[in-house]
Amino acid sequence: MNLINPWLKAMILFLAFCAGNNAYSQALQGNEFGHDWVDMGTSVMWSTSDVYNSQDNINGYSYYTFYGAQLAAEKWGGGWRLPSMSEFQELIDKCSWEVKDTGTVKVTARNGNVLYFKLKGYAAGTIRWSVLDSSIGFYWTSTKYAQRPDTFSYLLKIWVRGSVSKGISSESQSNGCFARPVIKIF
């Protein structure tokens, strides 16, 4: 558990930034409540991994309904939660996206930090698209779809057809998608 005072973290960030060297990207990585995070140049810090539950997985991947994803992220403790639609949009706008290998997209921030997103489809009822399509991935946001807030929510949709495409879309809250938590550190 990382118990560094938030003021001290802000001071470390400021000094690293003023130094004008690679310390900036090195200083902006850490661990909160047992989960690694990295700064991608957005308003929140991003978990380096998806939420995983060995009890609730398909072919080694954990798919969550909208409410299941929210609960799973919050169980990490310490303020971990699902990103909002606008926080995912920041990630889309501020980072470069490229295919790493089959079923994986590499996201690189301007400061050099990196995230990897897996593309293993989604689970819809008894149909498990995860088995069929490793060129598309869905990640829940915390933002509900305004026109149908009881049944639909927004998500990040990533797909590869030669190059990486990504955008915000809406999906039924009962479908199973991935969960990538974020946390506010400073």
Backbone as CSV, one residue per row, in Angstrom:
resi,resn,N_x,N_y,N_z,CA_x,CA_y,CA_z,C_x,C_y,C_z
1,MET,0.851,-1.172,0.000,0.000,0.000,0.000,0.895,1.233,0.000
2,ASN,0.591,2.158,-0.899,1.373,3.372,-1.026,0.749,4.445,-0.146
3,LEU,1.467,4.869,0.872,0.923,5.836,1.818,1.609,7.192,1.731
4,ILE,2.213,7.508,0.583,2.891,8.789,0.427,1.858,9.905,0.464
5,ASN,2.164,10.913,1.221,1.324,12.098,1.352,1.050,12.692,-0.032
6,PRO,-0.203,13.061,-0.352,-0.507,13.668,-1.657,0.309,14.932,-1.939
7,TRP,0.585,15.743,-0.914,1.400,16.925,-1.105,2.803,16.540,-1.557
8,LEU,3.374,15.489,-0.940,4.705,15.025,-1.314,4.721,14.511,-2.751
9,LYS,3.668,13.799,-3.144,3.581,13.321,-4.528,3.562,14.496,-5.505
10,ALA,2.802,15.531,-5.178,2.728,16.701,-6.045,4.099,17.377,-6.140
11,MET,4.813,17.439,-5.033,6.139,18.053,-5.031,7.112,17.233,-5.887
12,ILE,7.056,15.925,-5.787,7.914,15.061,-6.613,7.630,15.306,-8.088
13,LEU,6.352,15.374,-8.445,5.956,15.653,-9.822,6.517,16.990,-10.281
14,PHE,6.351,18.029,-9.465,6.828,19.358,-9.818,8.347,19.369,-10.021
15,LEU,9.094,18.775,-9.099,10.557,18.763,-9.206,11.027,17.965,-10.413
16,ALA,10.362,16.837,-10.686,10.735,16.043,-11.854,10.461,16.815,-13.137
17,PHE,9.335,17.521,-13.183,8.994,18.318,-14.352,10.014,19.435,-14.559
18,CYS,10.398,20.093,-13.481,11.371,21.192,-13.563,12.751,20.691,-13.987
19,ALA,13.078,19.460,-13.657,14.384,18.910,-14.014,14.527,18.768,-15.522
20,GLY,13.389,18.646,-16.233,13.417,18.621,-17.690,14.073,17.388,-18.275
21,ASN,14.049,16.284,-17.554,14.641,15.072,-18.102,13.638,13.929,-18.022
22,ASN,14.096,12.733,-18.232,13.221,11.563,-18.263,12.644,11.225,-16.890
23,ALA,13.047,11.937,-15.853,12.500,11.674,-14.520,10.997,11.898,-14.486
24,TYR,10.487,12.763,-15.392,9.047,13.042,-15.427,8.248,11.755,-15.600
25,SER,8.589,10.953,-16.610,7.815,9.729,-16.832,8.104,8.693,-15.745
26,GLN,9.308,8.679,-15.219,9.643,7.713,-14.181,8.913,8.021,-12.872
27,ALA,8.744,9.312,-12.579,8.106,9.699,-11.325,6.615,9.412,-11.339
28,LEU,6.008,9.279,-12.500,4.572,9.147,-12.594,4.126,7.715,-12.851
29,GLN,4.616,6.842,-12.013,4.181,5.453,-11.982,4.145,5.059,-10.520
30,GLY,3.256,4.153,-10.168,3.195,3.779,-8.769,2.261,2.626,-8.512
31,ASN,1.955,2.442,-7.240,1.096,1.351,-6.820,0.196,1.871,-5.713
32,GLU,-1.100,1.689,-5.876,-2.074,2.071,-4.859,-2.920,0.854,-4.525
33,PHE,-2.926,0.480,-3.256,-3.730,-0.634,-2.758,-3.472,-1.925,-3.537
34,GLY,-2.190,-2.153,-3.879,-1.796,-3.393,-4.535,-1.971,-3.420,-6.034
35,HIS,-2.281,-2.285,-6.648,-2.505,-2.235,-8.098,-1.631,-1.153,-8.721
36,ASP,-0.887,-1.534,-9.758,0.016,-0.603,-10.428,-0.758,0.399,-11.272
37,TRP,-0.274,1.656,-11.278,-0.864,2.688,-12.115,0.240,3.405,-12.872
38,VAL,-0.173,4.099,-13.937,0.759,4.865,-14.753,0.053,6.137,-15.232
39,ASP,0.834,7.218,-15.346,0.306,8.485,-15.847,0.361,8.471,-17.369
40,MET,-0.788,8.684,-18.003,-0.871,8.720,-19.464,-1.126,10.147,-19.969
41,GLY,-0.877,11.137,-19.105,-1.065,12.515,-19.502,-2.521,12.947,-19.505
42,THR,-3.350,12.233,-18.763,-4.766,12.579,-18.648,-5.055,13.038,-17.221
43,SER,-6.304,13.294,-16.927,-6.679,13.816,-15.613,-6.691,12.757,-14.514
44,VAL,-6.509,11.484,-14.871,-6.476,10.386,-13.898,-5.290,9.475,-14.208
45,MET,-4.942,8.638,-13.248,-3.907,7.627,-13.453,-4.605,6.323,-13.843
46,TRP,-3.994,5.581,-14.742,-4.607,4.389,-15.313,-3.974,3.122,-14.750
47,SER,-4.812,2.165,-14.408,-4.307,0.863,-13.990,-3.567,0.236,-15.163
48,THR,-2.490,-0.475,-14.862,-1.748,-1.157,-15.925,-2.389,-2.493,-16.294
49,SER,-3.459,-2.865,-15.597,-4.125,-4.138,-15.906,-5.633,-3.999,-15.779
50,ASP,-6.320,-4.923,-16.392,-7.775,-4.991,-16.270,-8.128,-5.659,-14.948
51,VAL,-9.373,-5.466,-14.515,-9.880,-6.203,-13.362,-9.991,-7.666,-13.781
52,TYR,-9.498,-8.563,-12.944,-9.560,-9.991,-13.257,-10.150,-10.740,-12.079
53,ASN,-11.040,-11.646,-12.385,-11.669,-12.484,-11.370,-11.598,-13.923,-11.852
54,SER,-10.795,-14.744,-11.217,-10.622,-16.131,-11.654,-11.902,-16.941,-11.547
55,GLN,-12.835,-16.489,-10.723,-14.110,-17.200,-10.558,-15.085,-16.892,-11.681
56,ASP,-14.884,-15.759,-12.357,-15.851,-15.281,-13.341,-15.127,-14.947,-14.637
57,ASN,-14.661,-15.980,-15.343,-13.949,-15.708,-16.580,-14.322,-16.709,-17.669
58,ILE,-14.026,-16.328,-18.882,-14.245,-17.163,-20.058,-12.913,-17.257,-20.772
59,ASN,-12.397,-18.439,-20.922,-11.107,-18.642,-21.586,-9.999,-17.773,-20.993
60,GLY,-10.050,-17.556,-19.683,-9.004,-16.789,-19.013,-9.207,-15.293,-19.004
61,TYR,-10.328,-14.804,-19.491,-10.609,-13.363,-19.524,-11.863,-13.073,-18.715
62,SER,-11.834,-11.991,-17.937,-12.973,-11.611,-17.108,-13.840,-10.593,-17.829
63,TYR,-15.095,-10.960,-18.023,-16.078,-10.069,-18.639,-17.082,-9.676,-17.568
64,TYR,-17.454,-8.395,-17.547,-18.350,-7.892,-16.522,-19.532,-7.174,-17.148
65,THR,-20.711,-7.324,-16.533,-21.815,-6.448,-16.876,-21.443,-5.054,-16.388
66,PHE,-22.208,-4.061,-16.762,-21.906,-2.685,-16.358,-21.800,-2.558,-14.841
67,TYR,-22.815,-3.043,-14.122,-22.800,-2.913,-12.663,-21.756,-3.816,-12.027
68,GLY,-21.518,-4.982,-12.607,-20.463,-5.861,-12.116,-19.098,-5.224,-12.261
69,ALA,-18.872,-4.507,-13.372,-17.596,-3.821,-13.607,-17.391,-2.714,-12.577
70,GLN,-18.443,-1.955,-12.296,-18.324,-0.890,-11.292,-17.960,-1.453,-9.927
71,LEU,-18.635,-2.514,-9.531,-18.349,-3.130,-8.226,-16.941,-3.711,-8.180
72,ALA,-16.544,-4.383,-9.241,-15.215,-5.003,-9.277,-14.117,-3.949,-9.162
73,ALA,-14.257,-2.821,-9.865,-13.251,-1.752,-9.803,-13.214,-1.133,-8.408
74,GLU,-14.376,-0.896,-7.819,-14.434,-0.281,-6.496,-13.882,-1.202,-5.408
75,LYS,-13.962,-2.515,-5.605,-13.421,-3.459,-4.625,-11.903,-3.363,-4.511
76,TRP,-11.247,-2.755,-5.488,-9.814,-2.554,-5.392,-9.480,-1.607,-4.240
77,GLY,-10.436,-0.765,-3.824,-10.237,0.141,-2.695,-9.514,1.415,-3.074
78,GLY,-9.429,2.329,-2.117,-8.626,3.536,-2.253,-9.013,4.494,-3.364
79,GLY,-10.228,4.433,-3.845,-10.645,5.362,-4.889,-10.569,4.818,-6.302
80,TRP,-10.150,3.563,-6.489,-10.174,2.967,-7.822,-11.620,2.918,-8.303
81,ARG,-11.837,3.196,-9.588,-13.178,3.212,-10.168,-13.079,3.061,-11.679
82,LEU,-14.233,2.927,-12.335,-14.257,2.930,-13.793,-14.016,4.351,-14.300
83,PRO,-13.340,4.497,-15.441,-13.170,5.835,-16.007,-14.485,6.341,-16.598
84,SER,-14.648,7.644,-16.618,-15.813,8.241,-17.266,-15.602,8.222,-18.782
85,MET,-16.666,8.534,-19.502,-16.576,8.625,-20.949,-15.545,9.685,-21.349
86,SER,-15.547,10.831,-20.679,-14.607,11.902,-21.035,-13.160,11.524,-20.700
87,GLU,-12.945,10.711,-19.662,-11.572,10.271,-19.343,-11.047,9.303,-20.399
88,PHE,-11.899,8.433,-20.919,-11.473,7.575,-22.037,-11.224,8.429,-23.280
89,GLN,-12.043,9.456,-23.492,-11.838,10.329,-24.649,-10.495,11.041,-24.552
90,GLU,-10.104,11.446,-23.344,-8.772,12.036,-23.141,-7.682,11.060,-23.581
91,LEU,-7.829,9.798,-23.191,-6.837,8.781,-23.554,-6.765,8.632,-25.074
92,ILE,-7.920,8.626,-25.731,-7.965,8.545,-27.195,-7.241,9.739,-27.813
93,ASP,-7.542,10.941,-27.327,-7.020,12.172,-27.933,-5.553,12.444,-27.633
94,LYS,-5.068,12.051,-26.458,-3.724,12.441,-26.030,-2.645,11.385,-26.241
95,CYS,-3.020,10.193,-26.700,-2.041,9.112,-26.814,-2.019,8.542,-28.228
96,SER,-0.930,7.857,-28.548,-0.865,7.155,-29.831,-1.236,5.690,-29.601
97,TRP,-1.908,5.114,-30.574,-2.429,3.755,-30.486,-1.871,2.942,-31.656
98,GLU,-1.371,1.731,-31.357,-0.843,0.867,-32.418,-1.069,-0.598,-32.067
99,VAL,-1.068,-1.434,-33.097,-1.208,-2.871,-32.889,0.113,-3.391,-32.349
100,LYS,0.049,-4.107,-31.218,1.255,-4.734,-30.675,1.404,-6.124,-31.256
101,ASP,0.375,-6.922,-31.136,0.313,-8.249,-31.732,-1.156,-8.645,-31.807
102,THR,-1.436,-9.835,-32.272,-2.814,-10.269,-32.390,-3.500,-10.204,-31.037
103,GLY,-4.567,-9.438,-30.981,-5.335,-9.345,-29.753,-4.832,-8.347,-28.738
104,THR,-3.842,-7.508,-29.084,-3.311,-6.526,-28.137,-3.025,-5.201,-28.843
105,VAL,-3.448,-4.111,-28.209,-3.166,-2.765,-28.702,-2.281,-2.060,-27.674
106,LYS,-1.257,-1.380,-28.154,-0.328,-0.624,-27.316,-0.710,0.857,-27.383
107,VAL,-0.851,1.480,-26.207,-1.196,2.894,-26.103,-0.007,3.601,-25.463
108,THR,0.542,4.603,-26.148,1.732,5.298,-25.664,1.412,6.762,-25.406
109,ALA,1.743,7.219,-24.205,1.546,8.618,-23.826,2.713,9.455,-24.323
110,ARG,2.528,10.752,-24.370,3.599,11.665,-24.793,4.802,11.602,-23.863
111,ASN,4.581,11.218,-22.597,5.686,11.127,-21.646,6.415,9.784,-21.732
112,GLY,5.986,8.906,-22.646,6.646,7.622,-22.854,6.017,6.457,-22.121
113,ASN,5.092,6.723,-21.202,4.430,5.632,-20.483,3.497,4.862,-21.417
114,VAL,3.283,3.587,-21.091,2.570,2.684,-21.994,1.492,1.894,-21.249
115,LEU,0.375,1.671,-21.926,-0.678,0.748,-21.498,-0.914,-0.260,-22.610
116,TYR,-1.431,-1.427,-22.248,-1.815,-2.428,-23.239,-3.282,-2.781,-23.017
117,PHE,-4.049,-2.797,-24.093,-5.450,-3.197,-24.044,-5.621,-4.472,-24.848
118,LYS,-6.303,-5.437,-24.255,-6.535,-6.695,-24.964,-7.826,-6.594,-25.773
119,LEU,-7.834,-7.285,-26.875,-8.998,-7.327,-27.754,-9.508,-8.758,-27.772
120,LYS,-10.537,-9.010,-26.999,-11.108,-10.354,-26.921,-12.627,-10.292,-26.989
121,GLY,-13.138,-9.368,-27.797,-14.567,-9.284,-28.017,-15.330,-8.918,-26.765
122,TYR,-16.535,-9.460,-26.664,-17.366,-9.251,-25.481,-18.297,-10.435,-25.331
123,ALA,-18.966,-10.516,-24.209,-19.888,-11.616,-23.933,-21.311,-11.062,-23.950
124,ALA,-22.165,-11.658,-24.773,-23.556,-11.212,-24.871,-24.456,-12.413,-24.616
125,GLY,-25.052,-12.450,-23.443,-25.915,-13.592,-23.106,-25.140,-14.884,-23.170
126,THR,-25.636,-15.834,-23.899,-24.946,-17.123,-24.025,-23.950,-17.124,-25.177
127,ILE,-23.938,-16.049,-25.994,-22.985,-15.954,-27.104,-21.703,-15.354,-26.562
128,ARG,-20.600,-16.043,-26.716,-19.318,-15.576,-26.195,-18.431,-15.140,-27.350
129,TRP,-18.503,-13.853,-27.708,-17.713,-13.337,-28.810,-16.225,-13.386,-28.521
130,SER,-15.864,-13.544,-27.274,-14.446,-13.606,-26.919,-13.751,-14.743,-27.650
131,VAL,-14.472,-15.805,-27.901,-13.905,-16.962,-28.585,-13.723,-16.670,-30.069
132,LEU,-14.549,-15.806,-30.607,-14.612,-15.615,-32.049,-13.787,-14.462,-32.596
133,ASP,-13.510,-13.436,-31.807,-12.954,-12.226,-32.397,-11.896,-11.574,-31.510
134,SER,-10.627,-11.685,-31.921,-9.554,-11.034,-31.169,-9.116,-9.755,-31.879
135,SER,-10.025,-9.167,-32.673,-9.711,-7.896,-33.321,-10.586,-6.763,-32.797
136,ILE,-11.341,-7.033,-31.721,-12.215,-6.010,-31.164,-12.260,-6.147,-29.642
137,GLY,-12.316,-5.023,-28.952,-12.396,-5.049,-27.491,-13.293,-3.935,-26.992
138,PHE,-13.965,-4.189,-25.891,-14.890,-3.232,-25.290,-14.537,-3.043,-23.817
139,TYR,-14.453,-1.776,-23.381,-14.125,-1.435,-21.997,-15.179,-0.478,-21.457
140,TRP,-15.806,-0.845,-20.339,-16.860,-0.023,-19.750,-16.350,1.331,-19.284
141,THR,-17.178,2.360,-19.464,-16.982,3.638,-18.793,-17.990,3.674,-17.646
142,SER,-17.898,4.671,-16.797,-18.860,4.828,-15.703,-20.068,5.649,-16.140
143,THR,-20.086,6.088,-17.388,-21.112,7.007,-17.881,-22.288,6.247,-18.494
144,LYS,-23.460,6.529,-17.979,-24.675,5.908,-18.521,-25.142,6.666,-19.756
145,TYR,-25.756,5.944,-20.682,-26.307,6.509,-21.902,-27.535,7.345,-21.541
146,ALA,-27.527,8.641,-21.847,-28.562,9.572,-21.380,-29.978,9.180,-21.815
147,GLN,-30.135,8.669,-23.043,-31.469,8.349,-23.533,-32.046,7.069,-22.916
148,ARG,-31.190,6.180,-22.425,-31.641,4.926,-21.819,-30.734,4.564,-20.644
149,PRO,-30.703,5.393,-19.604,-29.741,5.212,-18.507,-29.946,3.939,-17.686
150,ASP,-31.132,3.343,-17.732,-31.374,2.117,-16.970,-30.896,0.866,-17.691
151,THR,-30.633,0.969,-19.003,-30.285,-0.239,-19.758,-29.033,-0.122,-20.616
152,PHE,-28.545,1.097,-20.893,-27.373,1.258,-21.753,-26.344,2.166,-21.086
153,SER,-25.071,1.897,-21.357,-23.963,2.721,-20.871,-22.934,2.860,-21.982
154,TYR,-22.070,3.867,-21.820,-21.015,4.084,-22.802,-19.817,3.184,-22.521
155,LEU,-19.068,2.916,-23.581,-17.846,2.133,-23.456,-16.843,2.574,-24.494
156,LEU,-15.595,2.190,-24.256,-14.546,2.380,-25.246,-14.568,1.162,-26.159
157,LYS,-14.641,1.410,-27.440,-14.611,0.336,-28.432,-13.308,0.465,-29.208
158,ILE,-12.523,-0.606,-29.224,-11.255,-0.644,-29.957,-11.364,-1.763,-30.986
159,TRP,-11.026,-1.491,-32.232,-11.035,-2.558,-33.224,-9.857,-2.383,-34.170
160,VAL,-9.398,-3.508,-34.693,-8.244,-3.522,-35.585,-8.645,-4.171,-36.898
161,ARG,-8.494,-3.411,-37.953,-8.648,-3.905,-39.319,-7.483,-3.287,-40.092
162,GLY,-6.296,-3.812,-39.856,-5.078,-3.231,-40.410,-4.461,-2.258,-39.429
163,SER,-5.172,-1.157,-39.146,-4.701,-0.201,-38.146,-5.721,-0.155,-37.009
164,VAL,-5.381,0.594,-35.964,-6.240,0.677,-34.781,-7.282,1.775,-34.966
165,SER,-8.526,1.433,-34.709,-9.607,2.413,-34.637,-10.147,2.360,-33.220
166,LYS,-10.627,3.484,-32.727,-11.173,3.517,-31.374,-12.190,4.640,-31.280
167,GLY,-13.129,4.468,-30.375,-14.155,5.475,-30.195,-15.049,5.116,-29.026
168,ILE,-15.946,6.026,-28.710,-16.901,5.812,-27.634,-18.211,5.350,-28.266
169,SER,-18.784,4.311,-27.697,-20.017,3.733,-28.204,-20.909,3.409,-27.010
170,SER,-22.142,3.003,-27.269,-23.013,2.583,-26.168,-23.328,1.100,-26.339
171,GLU,-23.655,0.461,-25.234,-23.904,-0.980,-25.232,-24.874,-1.310,-24.113
172,SER,-25.584,-2.414,-24.271,-26.482,-2.883,-23.229,-25.686,-3.180,-21.960
173,GLN,-26.185,-2.728,-20.822,-25.500,-2.934,-19.549,-25.411,-4.405,-19.159
174,SER,-26.192,-5.264,-19.795,-26.165,-6.689,-19.458,-25.070,-7.447,-20.198
175,ASN,-24.463,-6.835,-21.213,-23.377,-7.502,-21.923,-22.108,-7.504,-21.081
176,GLY,-21.230,-8.434,-21.379,-19.982,-8.540,-20.645,-18.837,-7.889,-21.384
177,CYS,-18.217,-6.900,-20.759,-17.076,-6.193,-21.335,-15.952,-6.148,-20.303
178,PHE,-14.804,-5.630,-20.700,-13.670,-5.524,-19.791,-13.793,-4.287,-18.904
179,ALA,-13.033,-4.280,-17.817,-13.010,-3.166,-16.876,-11.558,-2.752,-16.636
180,ARG,-11.213,-1.491,-16.969,-9.874,-0.936,-16.724,-10.014,0.236,-15.758
181,PRO,-9.690,0.033,-14.485,-9.878,1.097,-13.490,-8.907,2.268,-13.616
182,VAL,-9.322,3.376,-13.038,-8.506,4.584,-12.920,-8.547,5.054,-11.470
183,ILE,-7.608,5.940,-11.143,-7.568,6.503,-9.793,-7.035,7.929,-9.876
184,LYS,-7.525,8.788,-9.018,-7.029,10.152,-8.896,-5.948,10.119,-7.821
185,ILE,-4.716,10.465,-8.169,-3.608,10.395,-7.222,-3.332,11.760,-6.600
186,PHE,-3.325,12.793,-7.390,-2.966,14.131,-6.888,-4.192,14.949,-6.648
